[in-house]
Amino acid sequence: MSYNCILLDFDETLVSFSQSEHECIAKLYNKYSIPSTEENIRYYHTINEECWSEYEKGNLKKKDLHKKRFQKVIDKFGIKGVSGEALNREYEHYLKFSAHVIDGAIEFLQDIEDYATVAIVTNGDEETQQNRLRLSGIIEYVDGVFTSDSVGYNKPDKRIYTTTLKKLGVENTKSVLVVGDSLYSDIKGGINAGLDTCWVNFNDKENTTDIKPKYTVRDYTELKRIILGDKWEEK
């Protein structure tokens, strides 16, 4: 079997968001004289993950997510004279210019671009993600970019995928593969939409959830083999 439409996540699937986040939070901390220690950066990372989890569950609006995560930073470190919204704008500005491509990602895209329609489906901010896609060079290898901001739904809502497929003109859902690193957002979202799913597990994490992807891969070679099927030719 092979797939001719690939709906790819962006962060931690093609680029390292963790590297960008660490880099940008360190810059923000330095500006406000907060020691950019691993512990302090990890504090933001934990709060951000909690907020995105609530957003993906539909319990938190995007604008409130942005405000809440940085208000906690303000409260934690006693920053004066600045709001959560203002800190978020500064962070997003830094993030817009940070894109660390995962080794092998471009080669993977080059190998599949002639065989499949490839689209990015991401919960990230529209302007930020579009700029990071251009900066990374990944935009050159995809047929469309669909953010939760532009589509109106966030993963794991199945409508972000059904709307994307409609805009791409793809009717045969059996030929579609959803690929991403998040079990809750990418894999559950794909399952909700009735699509085949592939969990990108580059760090060999244990799946402790009841979410079961059709495939699990640990590198781009395994992923390429699944996508191309009988068209696979190892290079």
C-alpha positions as a Markdown table, in Angstrom:
| # | Residue | x | y | z |
|---|---|---|---|---|
| 1 | Met | 0.0 | 0.0 | 0.0 |
| 2 | Ser | 1.1 | 3.6 | -0.6 |
| 3 | Tyr | -0.4 | 7.0 | 0.2 |
| 4 | Asn | -0.7 | 9.9 | -2.2 |
| 5 | Cys | -1.8 | 12.6 | 0.3 |
| 6 | Ile | 0.3 | 13.3 | 3.4 |
| 7 | Leu | -1.0 | 15.7 | 6.1 |
| 8 | Leu | 2.2 | 16.6 | 8.1 |
| 9 | Asp | 2.5 | 18.2 | 11.4 |
| 10 | Phe | 5.3 | 20.9 | 11.5 |
| 11 | Asp | 6.8 | 21.3 | 15.0 |
| 12 | Glu | 8.8 | 18.3 | 16.3 |
| 13 | Thr | 7.9 | 16.4 | 13.0 |
| 14 | Leu | 10.0 | 18.5 | 10.5 |
| 15 | Val | 11.5 | 21.2 | 12.8 |
| 16 | Ser | 12.7 | 21.1 | 16.4 |
| 17 | Phe | 10.3 | 23.4 | 18.3 |
| 18 | Ser | 12.1 | 22.6 | 21.5 |
| 19 | Gln | 15.3 | 24.2 | 20.2 |
| 20 | Ser | 13.4 | 27.3 | 19.0 |
| 21 | Glu | 11.5 | 27.6 | 22.2 |
| 22 | His | 14.7 | 27.3 | 24.3 |
| 23 | Glu | 16.4 | 29.9 | 22.2 |
| 24 | Cys | 13.5 | 32.4 | 22.2 |
| 25 | Ile | 12.7 | 32.1 | 25.9 |
| 26 | Ala | 16.4 | 32.6 | 26.7 |
| 27 | Lys | 16.3 | 35.9 | 24.7 |
| 28 | Leu | 13.2 | 37.0 | 26.5 |
| 29 | Tyr | 14.5 | 36.2 | 29.9 |
| 30 | Asn | 17.8 | 38.0 | 29.2 |
| 31 | Lys | 15.8 | 41.1 | 28.2 |
| 32 | Tyr | 14.0 | 41.1 | 31.5 |
| 33 | Ser | 17.1 | 40.1 | 33.6 |
| 34 | Ile | 15.7 | 36.7 | 34.4 |
| 35 | Pro | 18.5 | 34.1 | 34.7 |
| 36 | Ser | 18.2 | 31.8 | 31.6 |
| 37 | Thr | 18.9 | 28.7 | 33.6 |
| 38 | Glu | 17.6 | 25.3 | 32.5 |
| 39 | Glu | 15.3 | 25.2 | 35.5 |
| 40 | Asn | 13.8 | 28.6 | 34.6 |
| 41 | Ile | 13.4 | 27.8 | 30.9 |
| 42 | Arg | 11.8 | 24.5 | 31.9 |
| 43 | Tyr | 9.3 | 26.3 | 34.0 |
| 44 | Tyr | 8.0 | 28.1 | 30.9 |
| 45 | His | 8.1 | 24.9 | 28.9 |
| 46 | Thr | 5.9 | 23.1 | 31.4 |
| 47 | Ile | 3.4 | 26.0 | 31.7 |
| 48 | Asn | 3.2 | 26.3 | 27.9 |
| 49 | Glu | 2.6 | 22.5 | 27.4 |
| 50 | Glu | -0.2 | 22.7 | 30.0 |
| 51 | Cys | -1.8 | 25.7 | 28.3 |
| 52 | Trp | -1.6 | 24.0 | 24.8 |
| 53 | Ser | -3.1 | 20.8 | 26.2 |
| 54 | Glu | -6.1 | 22.9 | 27.5 |
| 55 | Tyr | -6.4 | 24.6 | 24.1 |
| 56 | Glu | -6.4 | 21.4 | 22.2 |
| 57 | Lys | -9.1 | 20.1 | 24.5 |
| 58 | Gly | -11.2 | 23.1 | 23.8 |
| 59 | Asn | -10.9 | 24.5 | 27.3 |
| 60 | Leu | -8.8 | 27.5 | 26.5 |
| 61 | Lys | -9.1 | 30.1 | 23.7 |
| 62 | Lys | -5.9 | 31.0 | 21.8 |
| 63 | Lys | -5.8 | 34.6 | 23.0 |
| 64 | Asp | -6.2 | 33.4 | 26.6 |
| 65 | Leu | -3.5 | 30.7 | 26.1 |
| 66 | His | -1.0 | 33.4 | 25.1 |
| 67 | Lys | -1.9 | 35.7 | 28.0 |
| 68 | Lys | -2.0 | 32.9 | 30.6 |
| 69 | Arg | 1.4 | 31.3 | 29.9 |
| 70 | Phe | 3.2 | 34.6 | 30.2 |
| 71 | Gln | 1.2 | 35.9 | 33.1 |
| 72 | Lys | 2.5 | 32.9 | 35.0 |
| 73 | Val | 6.0 | 33.9 | 34.0 |
| 74 | Ile | 5.4 | 37.5 | 35.3 |
| 75 | Asp | 4.1 | 36.2 | 38.6 |
| 76 | Lys | 6.8 | 33.6 | 39.0 |
| 77 | Phe | 9.7 | 36.0 | 38.4 |
| 78 | Gly | 8.2 | 39.3 | 39.6 |
| 79 | Ile | 8.4 | 41.2 | 36.3 |
| 80 | Lys | 7.1 | 44.7 | 36.6 |
| 81 | Gly | 5.5 | 47.1 | 34.1 |
| 82 | Val | 4.6 | 44.6 | 31.4 |
| 83 | Ser | 1.6 | 42.5 | 30.6 |
| 84 | Gly | 1.2 | 38.8 | 29.5 |
| 85 | Glu | 0.0 | 40.0 | 26.1 |
| 86 | Ala | 3.1 | 42.2 | 25.6 |
| 87 | Leu | 5.5 | 39.4 | 26.6 |
| 88 | Asn | 3.7 | 37.0 | 24.2 |
| 89 | Arg | 4.1 | 39.5 | 21.4 |
| 90 | Glu | 7.9 | 39.7 | 22.1 |
| 91 | Tyr | 8.2 | 36.0 | 22.3 |
| 92 | Glu | 6.3 | 35.4 | 19.0 |
| 93 | His | 8.5 | 38.0 | 17.3 |
| 94 | Tyr | 11.6 | 36.0 | 18.4 |
| 95 | Leu | 9.9 | 32.7 | 17.4 |
| 96 | Lys | 9.0 | 34.0 | 14.0 |
| 97 | Phe | 12.7 | 34.0 | 13.1 |
| 98 | Ser | 13.7 | 30.6 | 14.5 |
| 99 | Ala | 13.4 | 27.4 | 12.6 |
| 100 | His | 15.8 | 24.4 | 13.3 |
| 101 | Val | 15.2 | 21.8 | 10.6 |
| 102 | Ile | 15.5 | 18.2 | 11.9 |
| 103 | Asp | 18.3 | 16.3 | 10.2 |
| 104 | Gly | 16.9 | 14.4 | 7.2 |
| 105 | Ala | 13.6 | 16.4 | 6.9 |
| 106 | Ile | 14.4 | 18.2 | 3.7 |
| 107 | Glu | 15.7 | 15.0 | 2.0 |
| 108 | Phe | 12.6 | 13.2 | 3.1 |
| 109 | Leu | 10.4 | 15.8 | 1.5 |
| 110 | Gln | 12.4 | 15.8 | -1.6 |
| 111 | Asp | 12.0 | 12.0 | -1.9 |
| 112 | Ile | 8.2 | 12.1 | -1.6 |
| 113 | Glu | 7.2 | 15.3 | -3.3 |
| 114 | Asp | 6.8 | 13.7 | -6.8 |
| 115 | Tyr | 4.6 | 10.9 | -5.4 |
| 116 | Ala | 2.2 | 12.6 | -3.1 |
| 117 | Thr | 0.3 | 15.8 | -2.3 |
| 118 | Val | 2.0 | 17.1 | 0.9 |
| 119 | Ala | 0.3 | 19.6 | 3.2 |
| 120 | Ile | 1.3 | 21.1 | 6.6 |
| 121 | Val | -1.5 | 21.0 | 9.2 |
| 122 | Thr | -0.5 | 22.9 | 12.4 |
| 123 | Asn | -2.0 | 24.4 | 15.5 |
| 124 | Gly | 0.5 | 27.2 | 15.5 |
| 125 | Asp | -0.1 | 30.9 | 14.9 |
| 126 | Glu | -0.7 | 31.7 | 11.2 |
| 127 | Glu | 1.9 | 34.5 | 10.7 |
| 128 | Thr | 4.5 | 32.8 | 12.9 |
| 129 | Gln | 4.2 | 29.4 | 11.2 |
| 130 | Gln | 4.2 | 30.8 | 7.7 |
| 131 | Asn | 7.4 | 32.8 | 8.4 |
| 132 | Arg | 9.1 | 29.8 | 10.0 |
| 133 | Leu | 8.1 | 27.6 | 7.0 |
| 134 | Arg | 9.7 | 30.0 | 4.7 |
| 135 | Leu | 12.8 | 30.4 | 6.9 |
| 136 | Ser | 13.3 | 26.6 | 7.1 |
| 137 | Gly | 12.9 | 26.1 | 3.3 |
| 138 | Ile | 10.2 | 23.5 | 3.9 |
| 139 | Ile | 7.6 | 25.7 | 2.2 |
| 140 | Glu | 9.2 | 24.8 | -1.1 |
| 141 | Tyr | 8.2 | 21.2 | -0.8 |
| 142 | Val | 4.6 | 21.4 | 0.3 |
| 143 | Asp | 1.3 | 22.0 | -1.6 |
| 144 | Gly | -0.5 | 23.8 | 1.2 |
| 145 | Val | -0.2 | 25.1 | 4.7 |
| 146 | Phe | -3.3 | 24.9 | 7.0 |
| 147 | Thr | -3.1 | 26.4 | 10.5 |
| 148 | Ser | -5.7 | 26.3 | 13.1 |
| 149 | Asp | -6.0 | 30.1 | 12.8 |
| 150 | Ser | -6.7 | 30.0 | 9.0 |
| 151 | Val | -9.0 | 26.9 | 9.0 |
| 152 | Gly | -10.9 | 27.8 | 12.2 |
| 153 | Tyr | -10.5 | 24.5 | 14.0 |
| 154 | Asn | -7.6 | 23.1 | 16.1 |
| 155 | Lys | -6.3 | 19.6 | 16.3 |
| 156 | Pro | -7.6 | 17.1 | 17.4 |
| 157 | Asp | -10.9 | 18.4 | 16.0 |
| 158 | Lys | -11.5 | 16.3 | 12.9 |
| 159 | Arg | -12.7 | 19.4 | 11.0 |
| 160 | Ile | -9.2 | 20.8 | 10.6 |
| 161 | Tyr | -8.4 | 17.7 | 8.5 |
| 162 | Thr | -11.7 | 17.4 | 6.6 |
| 163 | Thr | -11.5 | 21.1 | 5.7 |
| 164 | Thr | -7.9 | 20.7 | 4.6 |
| 165 | Leu | -8.8 | 17.8 | 2.3 |
| 166 | Lys | -11.7 | 19.7 | 0.8 |
| 167 | Lys | -9.4 | 22.6 | 0.1 |
| 168 | Leu | -6.8 | 20.3 | -1.5 |
| 169 | Gly | -9.5 | 18.6 | -3.6 |
| 170 | Val | -8.8 | 15.2 | -2.1 |
| 171 | Glu | -11.8 | 12.8 | -2.0 |
| 172 | Asn | -10.3 | 9.4 | -1.5 |
| 173 | Thr | -9.6 | 9.3 | 2.2 |
| 174 | Lys | -8.1 | 5.9 | 2.0 |
| 175 | Ser | -5.1 | 7.4 | 0.3 |
| 176 | Val | -4.5 | 9.9 | 3.1 |
| 177 | Leu | -1.9 | 9.6 | 5.9 |
| 178 | Val | -1.8 | 11.9 | 8.9 |
| 179 | Val | 1.8 | 12.2 | 10.3 |
| 180 | Gly | 2.8 | 13.9 | 13.5 |
| 181 | Asp | 4.6 | 13.6 | 16.9 |
| 182 | Ser | 1.7 | 14.3 | 19.2 |
| 183 | Leu | -0.5 | 11.4 | 20.1 |
| 184 | Tyr | -3.3 | 13.6 | 21.4 |
| 185 | Ser | -3.3 | 16.3 | 18.7 |
| 186 | Asp | -2.1 | 14.7 | 15.5 |
| 187 | Ile | -2.9 | 11.0 | 15.9 |
| 188 | Lys | -6.2 | 11.4 | 17.8 |
| 189 | Gly | -7.2 | 14.2 | 15.3 |
| 190 | Gly | -6.5 | 11.9 | 12.4 |
| 191 | Ile | -8.4 | 9.0 | 13.9 |
| 192 | Asn | -11.3 | 11.4 | 14.6 |
| 193 | Ala | -11.3 | 12.2 | 10.9 |
| 194 | Gly | -11.3 | 8.5 | 9.9 |
| 195 | Leu | -7.8 | 8.7 | 8.4 |
| 196 | Asp | -4.8 | 6.5 | 8.7 |
| 197 | Thr | -2.2 | 7.8 | 11.1 |
| 198 | Cys | 1.5 | 7.6 | 11.7 |
| 199 | Trp | 3.2 | 8.6 | 15.0 |
| 200 | Val | 6.6 | 10.1 | 14.5 |
| 201 | Asn | 8.4 | 8.9 | 17.6 |
| 202 | Phe | 12.0 | 10.1 | 17.0 |
| 203 | Asn | 12.8 | 10.0 | 20.7 |
| 204 | Asp | 11.5 | 6.5 | 21.3 |
| 205 | Lys | 8.9 | 7.5 | 23.9 |
| 206 | Glu | 6.5 | 5.0 | 25.5 |
| 207 | Asn | 2.9 | 5.3 | 24.4 |
| 208 | Thr | 1.0 | 5.3 | 27.8 |
| 209 | Thr | -2.3 | 6.5 | 26.3 |
| 210 | Asp | -5.2 | 4.6 | 24.7 |
| 211 | Ile | -4.6 | 6.4 | 21.4 |
| 212 | Lys | -3.4 | 3.8 | 18.8 |
| 213 | Pro | -1.7 | 5.0 | 15.6 |
| 214 | Lys | -1.8 | 2.7 | 12.6 |
| 215 | Tyr | 2.0 | 3.1 | 12.2 |
| 216 | Thr | 4.9 | 4.2 | 14.5 |
| 217 | Val | 8.2 | 5.3 | 13.0 |
| 218 | Arg | 11.5 | 6.3 | 14.5 |
| 219 | Asp | 13.1 | 7.9 | 11.5 |
| 220 | Tyr | 12.4 | 9.4 | 8.1 |
| 221 | Thr | 13.5 | 6.2 | 6.3 |
| 222 | Glu | 10.7 | 4.2 | 8.0 |
| 223 | Leu | 8.2 | 6.9 | 7.2 |
| 224 | Lys | 9.2 | 7.1 | 3.6 |
| 225 | Arg | 8.8 | 3.4 | 3.2 |
| 226 | Ile | 5.3 | 3.5 | 4.6 |
| 227 | Ile | 4.3 | 6.5 | 2.3 |
| 228 | Leu | 5.8 | 5.1 | -0.9 |
| 229 | Gly | 4.8 | 1.4 | -0.4 |
| 230 | Asp | 5.6 | -0.5 | -3.6 |
| 231 | Lys | 7.1 | 2.7 | -5.1 |
| 232 | Trp | 9.9 | 2.5 | -2.4 |
| 233 | Glu | 13.4 | 2.5 | -3.7 |
| 234 | Glu | 16.0 | 2.7 | -1.0 |
| 235 | Lys | 18.7 | 5.3 | -1.9 |
